[in-house]
Amino acid sequence: MEESEHLEQLGRLQGTAGHFPLEWAARLKVKKILGEGGFGRVFLCSTSCGSPASADVSVKLIQGDSAAAKHEVDMMRRMYGVSEYCTSTIGAPDYVKTSLGMWLMMPYFNSGDFLGMVKRCHGSADCLCGRELCWDKLGSHFSRAFVLALFFQAVEGVAAMHGQGLVHRDIKLENLMVNCKESSCYAAVIDLGLACEEGHEECKETAGTPGYIAPEALEAGGSGRPVSDVFSLGVVLYRLLYAKPPPFLSDRLGIQTRLYHPSQDPNFQGVRTQRDELALAMLTPDPEFRISIADVLTKLRDIIEMEGPPQEVLAMLSIGPVQRGAKNPFPRCLFEQSVGNVKDVQDLEDKPFHRLDCTDLPKSAPFKCGFCFLCNPCCQCRVKRHGVLVPEFFRMESCQ
């Protein structure tokens, strides 16, 4: 970064510093601005408490007091603890309102997005092998199996959303992020700002990024269906496999998307590989005949295993990123608010409770949630309601 850019960013950081949430001030230190736009800014922060020391998180400021900001928080909270491969808010509190807008604490992904990965391959002449991309030419831990394993994890993240009754609606290369610790990596889907609950009225509006939107989602009432996410994932897979993008990628009006049929695509002519067949099945124009996301995962696993990859890649299909050493667990102190001054704690008032509203770490509370055979354990923490810290009892997979 040039000195002039550094000074400009420093000025913007200083201008925001006075508004940084007090609830996080003792636990987070702002390092730099990761990005900014019409929505607001995203900051890279390091933790100043707990272990591991200096773990990084990102903080997103959505300027203004908009319904869109509240919607994004609600969607991300729905995904907390559901899947390592779909982002969520983290911390306690996980979001804070100030005069500048809504602040969200989220995981930080240190290795960029899928778009950067594709650009890196296109920037290397050796990586372009006829109609396909030869990822192994990038060296290091890159291979086609490795990239497909990252894609597998992203599909798992979207499938987890579908399992919660949510549709993402804006899947694209830029919304699939990668985090690595040395050669151990994992991917996750981010940006749930356009996500909606299947069947709700908000899902009936066309939403997403041109070139990734499914043909049925271009029509009124067709956007909020899980199968439309499969088409968008098919566009992502296409860009990971082939040297040329799909012919409708730059179609702003959706005309070429509506006319597209994969059987006429030059990349699917002649003898097809299983990779070709999967991409074709995901891009099938008729949603009634499009492959399901569960079958996508099954076929992807078979394709990756047939590549004969090293054990490290195979582990990406079944072992979580923390267990594989691809990420550090978040410091426990991020989930424990300082209650030395109860005024500094976010007040729930009469709003519904969420695990991320806890002011302290949950602990076991047997028999407080009522009798339930084979249910998750009953847990207890304190939350602030109407100015007072009160106990809240709830069930979760483990009281942590």
Protein Blocks (a to p, Z undefined) as FASTA:
>chain_A
ZZklmmmmmmmmmmmmmmgcfklmmmpccfbdfbdcfklpcdddddfehjdehiacdddd
dedjdfklmmmmmmmmmmgokamkbccdedjdfbdcdfkbccddddddfebpfklmmmmm
mmpmklpghjbccfklngmjbcfklmmmmmmmmmmmmmmmmmnopafklacfklpccdde
hjbccdddehjllgccehiaklmpccdjehjacfklmpghilmgfklmmmmmmmmmmmmm
pmbdcfklmmmnommmmmpcfklgmklgcjddfklmmmmmmmomblmlgccfklmmmmmm
mmmmmnopafklmmmmmpcfklnopaccddfklmpccfkbmklpccfkjaccdfklpfbd
cdddehklopaehiacdddddddeehiacddddddfbdZZ
